[in-house]
Amino acid sequence: MLTIAIPQLYCGASGKKGAYNRQEVGLARAFAALGCRAVAIYPAVGETAPTVEELEPNVKALYLPARALAGHAFYKSWQPLLDEGVGAVHLMGDTSLGVPGLYRFCCRHHIRFYSQVGAVTSSANNPAIRFGMDLLARRNWRIYRKTPTYAKTPAVAARLAALGIPCAGVMPVGLDTAIIPTLPATPGSRETIRRSLGLDPAGHYLLFVGRLDAYKRPLDLPAVLAALPPDWQAVVIGQGALHDALFAAMQAKGLQGRWVCIPQLANTAVHAYYHACEVYVNFNDQEIFGMGLLEAMYAGCPPVARHAPGPDFIIEAGVSGLLVTDTADFAPAVLAAATNPTMGQAATRRVWQHFLWSTGAEMALDMLEKTGEGA
């Protein structure tokens, strides 16, 4: 039985256990369903010994001691890959500084290595940092040029081509439906869920789920909410550096009674809000993909998103959601999405047909079966 490792080289706030629909675990479950054994690997910064989480037959998560540099993880040892009998590494490393070290280990031990990337250049706001990161990313590009490299979106595939990196195909991120609770979909169920959450059963709600950091652009929300009719309210689930600024902006527009902020919820608890709210908003104009976007669509909550590589790929504009450019465009789009009864159904259908992890797992196993060579 082939064992595939899916290591995470990022150690920032998203992706942590219990707080996110973790891509590595979702893909691991898909590999297991296809007859493989899969190990998701996460950095345990500051820890001195590995810990193991047995998730289900042939699926486990390893938390390995690591060091952190900004959001980059550097594992103290890749020996667990050998201990687990790993035959292939599926890496979503993008521009991570730890990619070359992992690749060299795989080469030394004849472990097949391939990548699924969502970005190959830095998106840092600071030009100096961006320039430096792109110089360092060239080390990753050299690896991507000589190993199978998949793009998460068509936009990334085009970027790979521009850099002279052969693209093995578009392999989208998927949704791990195994951890999504089943909620009622009967007439009146939205009102029932709202009552259980303490929301107004007769109100109108838009939902924002994500980090309250600059790249997610949460400060667009006050202007959008102010432009909506007064019976519209907002639910924000997230925390970050712009928490206080968002509160101040809401108060400055007199919106303090029209929104609620929930700093953190377990992923399983977030899904009730996808069912309770009428529209999901995504303001990030650099969104690589958007797991929250997939979760909302799966629940039948139609999205309104700013144009970015992920939303442009996921959303069929005007069918399963709406895409906009400017902040001023959001409020009219929110109203249009909320009054289109078929858009939520189309959003759910879009995820089921194109964005489950089984799609990527099948592509990867087909490639591994055809190539068969080492890293």
TACORHU-V91222 format. One record per backbone hydrogen bond with DSSP energy under -1.0 kcal/mol. CO is the residue of the C=O (numbers start at 0). NH is the residue of the N-H. E is the energy in kcal/mol with one decimal. If there is no record, write none. Layout:
co: {CO CO}
nh: {NH NH}
e: {E E}
This chain:
co: {1 2 2 3 4 5 8 15 17 19 21 22 23 24 25 26 27 28 30 31 36 37 38 39 40 41 43 43 50 52 55 57 58 58 59 60 61 62 63 64 65 66 68 70 71 73 77 78 78 79 80 81 86 87 88 90 92 95 97 98 99 100 101 102 103 104 105 106 111 113 114 116 125 126 127 128 129 130 131 132 135 136 137 138 139 140 147 148 149 150 152 153 154 155 156 157 158 159 160 168 174 176 185 187 188 189 190 191 192 193 199 203 204 204 205 206 207 210 211 212 213 216 217 219 220 221 222 228 230 232 233 234 235 236 238 239 241 242 243 244 245 246 247 248 249 250 254 257 259 261 265 265 269 269 270 271 272 278 279 281 286 289 290 291 292 293 294 295 296 301 302 303 304 307 308 309 310 314 315 315 320 321 323 325 326 328 329 330 331 332 333 334 336 339 341 342 343 344 345 346 347 348 349 350 354 355 356 357 358 359 360 361 362 363 364 365 366 367}
nh: {36 86 87 38 89 40 72 18 266 21 25 26 27 28 29 30 31 32 35 34 3 59 5 61 7 63 46 65 62 60 58 37 54 55 39 52 41 50 43 75 45 73 71 10 68 66 80 81 82 83 85 84 111 4 113 115 95 98 101 102 103 104 105 106 107 108 110 109 88 90 149 151 129 130 131 132 133 134 135 136 138 140 141 142 143 144 114 167 116 170 156 157 158 159 160 161 162 164 163 150 176 179 188 191 192 193 194 195 196 198 202 232 277 278 234 280 236 212 241 215 216 219 220 223 224 225 226 231 203 205 259 207 261 209 211 242 245 246 247 248 249 250 251 252 254 253 257 233 235 237 268 269 272 273 274 275 276 206 303 305 309 293 294 295 296 297 298 300 299 279 321 281 323 311 312 313 314 316 318 319 317 304 306 328 329 332 333 334 335 336 337 338 339 342 345 346 347 348 349 350 351 352 353 354 174 358 360 361 362 363 364 365 366 367 368 369 370 371}
e: {-2.8 -2.8 -1.4 -2.5 -2.9 -2.0 -2.3 -1.9 -2.3 -1.6 -2.1 -2.4 -2.1 -2.3 -1.6 -2.4 -2.3 -2.1 -2.1 -1.8 -2.7 -1.7 -2.9 -3.0 -2.5 -2.3 -1.8 -1.2 -2.6 -2.6 -2.4 -2.7 -1.6 -1.7 -2.6 -2.6 -3.1 -1.8 -3.5 -2.1 -1.3 -2.8 -2.7 -2.4 -2.5 -2.8 -2.0 -1.2 -2.2 -2.2 -2.6 -1.2 -2.0 -2.5 -1.9 -2.8 -2.9 -1.3 -1.7 -2.5 -2.5 -1.8 -2.4 -2.5 -2.4 -1.7 -2.6 -1.1 -3.0 -2.3 -3.1 -2.5 -2.8 -2.6 -2.2 -2.8 -2.2 -1.7 -2.0 -2.3 -1.6 -2.1 -1.8 -1.1 -2.8 -2.1 -2.4 -3.3 -2.9 -2.8 -2.0 -2.2 -1.7 -2.7 -2.1 -2.0 -1.3 -3.0 -1.3 -2.4 -1.2 -1.2 -2.5 -1.9 -2.8 -2.6 -2.3 -1.9 -1.2 -2.9 -1.3 -2.9 -2.2 -1.2 -2.4 -2.8 -2.8 -1.3 -3.4 -1.4 -1.4 -1.6 -1.8 -1.6 -2.9 -2.4 -1.3 -2.1 -1.6 -2.2 -1.9 -2.6 -3.3 -2.2 -1.6 -1.6 -2.6 -1.9 -2.4 -2.3 -2.3 -2.2 -2.4 -1.2 -3.0 -1.7 -2.5 -2.1 -2.7 -1.6 -1.2 -1.4 -1.4 -1.1 -1.5 -1.5 -1.9 -2.5 -2.9 -2.4 -2.7 -1.7 -2.6 -2.6 -2.3 -2.6 -1.6 -2.7 -1.5 -2.2 -2.5 -2.0 -2.4 -2.7 -1.2 -2.7 -2.5 -1.0 -2.9 -1.9 -2.8 -2.5 -2.5 -1.3 -1.5 -1.6 -2.9 -2.1 -2.1 -2.7 -2.4 -1.3 -1.2 -1.1 -2.3 -2.1 -2.0 -2.2 -2.3 -1.7 -2.2 -2.2 -1.8 -2.3 -1.6 -1.5 -2.4 -2.2 -1.8 -2.5 -2.5 -2.0 -2.0 -2.6 -2.2 -1.9 -2.6 -1.1}
